[in-house]
Amino acid sequence: LNNKIKTAFKRSYGLKTEMYRDTMIFLMAGKLSLPTRC
């Protein structure tokens, strides 16, 4: 779990707010995916 969080921190580098970083962590740790438009 710690490695997933560290990876999320690296991926979220440069995003505007901490909320985006936290969202990235939740998505990666929960193995969720963002909905895509078809």
N, C-alpha and C positions, 0 to 999 in steps of 0.2 A: 504494500500500500504506500509506503514511503517513497519508493521509486516512482510510482505513478504520480504522486504529488509533485515530486521534483521535476518530472518530465512536463507536467502541466505548467509549472512555474516557468520553465524554459520556453515552452510554446507561447505562453501569454506575455512574454517580454515585449514591451512596447505598446501594449494595449492601454487604453485611456484611463480606466479606473480599476480599482480593486474588485469591483463587482464582476467585471469580465473575467478576471483571474479566478475568482471563486467559482464562477459558472463553469469555467474550463475544468477545474478540479472535480466538480460534481459530475460533469459529463464523463470524464475519463475514469474516475474511481467507480462510478456506477455502471460503466460499460454502456452508456446511453449514446444515442446518435441524434444529431440534429435533423429535423425534417427537411427534405429537399423538395424543391418545386419541379414538377414534371413539365 
